[in-house]
């Protein structure tokens, strides 16, 4: 059995979407960050950094944190959501890493300074708005020539990026001027597994 420890967040959605896309049986454990459950000893034993998501696979004995690692593991385990040809595989991994090292951290900092910071820091807000626009422009250019980030096939790279573009829409970080990125977002959002994945874990646990 696979166990997913998660909360309603961009990174958490990546794991729940992937599991729904793959149709793997799993048990969902809601880690309520607003209640401090990510700092409890039993969770820190799974991820000493205290971040969600965490995946535990009883069948293999593998425990993983970091959403990109989880996505790669699930793709490798099932042989799905990651192209098998050499070029396609590395295109998917490259764009997954672009998200993990650039887009996700940039947008996370923008959310902090623009939405959650107690005192506004105009220089930081401007910096992360500019960096977000730069990242969106790169994605838009890529998607102008390909329907999916890895090329012709939907992959874990798309799932990773959607976790944050979904949140960007919710909190009104507008990217409608990026026509190809916006069209890609709508293609991903229309997938039934994605629609279910972004409701978890709150809906599943009645929170």
C-alpha positions in Angstrom: 0.0 0.0 0.0 1.1 3.5 -0.8 0.6 6.2 1.9 0.4 9.9 1.0 0.9 12.5 3.7 -0.3 15.8 2.4 -2.3 19.0 2.8 -4.0 21.3 0.3 -1.1 23.1 -1.2 0.6 23.3 -4.6 3.2 20.7 -3.8 0.7 18.4 -2.2 -1.5 18.6 -5.3 1.4 17.3 -7.5 1.4 14.0 -5.6 -2.3 13.5 -5.4 -2.8 14.3 -9.1 -0.1 11.8 -10.0 -1.6 9.1 -7.9 -5.1 9.8 -9.4 -3.7 9.8 -12.9 -1.9 6.5 -12.4 -4.9 4.8 -10.7 -2.7 3.5 -7.9 -4.4 2.5 -4.6 -3.2 4.6 -1.8 -4.2 5.8 1.7 -4.4 9.5 2.2 -3.2 11.1 5.5 -4.2 14.7 6.0 -1.4 16.6 7.6 -3.0 19.8 8.8 -0.3 22.4 8.5 -2.4 25.2 10.0 -2.7 22.9 13.1 1.0 22.3 13.3 0.8 18.6 12.5 3.8 18.9 10.2 5.9 19.5 13.3 4.8 16.5 15.3 7.5 13.9 16.0 5.8 11.1 14.0 5.7 13.3 10.9 9.3 14.6 11.4 10.4 11.0 11.5 9.2 10.8 7.8 10.5 14.2 6.7 12.9 15.9 9.1 12.3 19.2 7.2 8.6 19.1 8.2 7.2 19.7 4.7 4.5 17.9 2.7 4.1 15.8 0.7 5.6 12.6 1.9 5.1 9.2 0.2 5.6 5.8 1.9 5.4 2.7 -0.3 5.0 -0.4 1.9 5.6 -2.6 -1.1 9.2 -1.4 -1.6 10.1 0.1 1.7 10.7 3.5 0.1 9.9 6.7 1.9 10.2 10.0 0.0 9.8 13.7 0.5 10.2 16.5 -2.1 7.4 16.5 -4.7 9.8 16.1 -7.7 11.3 13.0 -6.2 7.8 11.6 -5.6 6.8 12.2 -9.1 9.9 10.5 -10.5 9.4 7.6 -8.3 5.8 7.0 -9.3 6.6 7.4 -12.9 9.4 4.9 -12.6 7.3 2.5 -10.6 4.5 2.4 -13.1 6.3 3.1 -16.4 3.8 5.9 -17.0 3.9 9.7 -17.2 7.5 9.7 -18.3 8.4 9.1 -21.9 10.5 5.9 -22.5 12.6 7.2 -25.3 15.9 8.8 -24.3 15.2 12.3 -25.6 11.6 12.5 -24.4 12.5 11.2 -20.9 15.2 13.8 -20.4 12.9 16.6 -21.8 10.4 15.6 -19.1 13.1 15.5 -16.4 14.6 18.8 -17.6 11.2 20.7 -17.3 10.4 18.9 -14.1 13.7 20.3 -12.7 13.1 23.7 -14.1 9.9 23.8 -12.1 11.5 22.4 -9.0 14.5 24.7 -9.0 13.0 27.8 -10.5 9.3 28.2 -10.9 8.1 26.7 -7.7 10.6 28.5 -5.4 10.0 31.8 -7.2 6.2 31.6 -6.9 6.5 30.4 -3.3 8.4 33.5 -2.4 6.0 35.7 -4.4 3.1 34.2 -2.5 4.9 34.9 0.8 5.8 38.5 0.1 2.6 39.4 -1.7 0.0 37.5 0.3 1.3 36.4 3.7 4.0 38.8 4.8 2.9 40.9 7.8 4.7 44.0 6.4 4.9 44.7 2.7 8.4 44.7 1.2 8.0 46.5 -2.1 11.5 45.6 -3.4 10.8 41.9 -2.8 7.3 42.0 -4.3 8.7 43.7 -7.4 11.6 41.2 -7.7 9.4 38.1 -7.5 6.8 39.5 -9.8 9.5 40.1 -12.4 11.0 36.6 -11.8 7.6 35.1 -12.1 7.0 36.9 -15.4 10.3 35.7 -16.7 9.5 32.1 -15.8 6.0 32.3 -17.3 7.6 33.7 -20.5 9.9 30.7 -20.7 7.0 28.3 -20.3 4.9 30.1 -22.8 7.7 29.9 -25.4 8.1 26.2 -24.8 4.4 25.6 -25.1 4.1 27.6 -28.3 5.8 24.8 -30.1 4.6 21.7 -28.0 1.3 20.7 -26.5 3.0 19.5 -23.3 6.2 20.4 -21.6 8.0 17.2 -22.5 6.9 17.5 -26.1 4.0 15.4 -27.4 3.1 13.6 -24.3 1.6 14.7 -21.0 4.0 13.9 -18.2 5.1 14.5 -14.6 6.6 17.8 -15.8 3.1 19.1 -16.6 1.7 17.8 -13.2 4.5 19.6 -11.3 3.9 22.9 -13.1 0.1 22.7 -12.8 0.4 22.5 -9.0 1.5 26.1 -9.0 -0.4 27.4 -12.0 -3.6 26.2 -10.3 -2.8 28.2 -7.2 -1.8 31.2 -9.3 -5.3 31.3 -10.7 -6.9 31.0 -7.3 -4.9 33.9 -5.8 -5.2 36.0 -8.9 -1.6 35.9 -10.2 -2.8 36.6 -13.7 -1.0 34.9 -16.5 -3.6 35.3 -19.2 -1.3 37.3 -21.4 0.7 34.2 -21.9 -1.5 32.6 -24.5 0.1 29.2 -24.8 0.7 28.8 -21.1 -3.0 29.6 -20.5 -4.2 27.1 -23.1 -2.0 24.5 -21.6 -3.4 25.2 -18.2 -6.9 24.7 -19.4 -5.9 21.3 -21.1 -4.5 20.1 -17.8 -7.3 21.4 -15.7 -9.9 19.5 -17.9 -8.4 16.1 -16.9 -10.6 14.2 -14.4 -7.7 13.0 -12.4 -6.4 16.6 -12.0 -9.8 17.8 -11.0 -10.0 15.2 -8.3 -6.3 15.7 -7.2 -6.7 19.3 -6.4 -9.6 18.6 -4.0 -7.4 16.4 -1.8 -6.9 15.9 1.0 -9.5 18.3 2.4 -12.5 16.8 0.6 -11.5 13.2 1.3 -11.1 13.8 5.0 -14.1 16.0 5.5 -12.0 19.0 6.5 
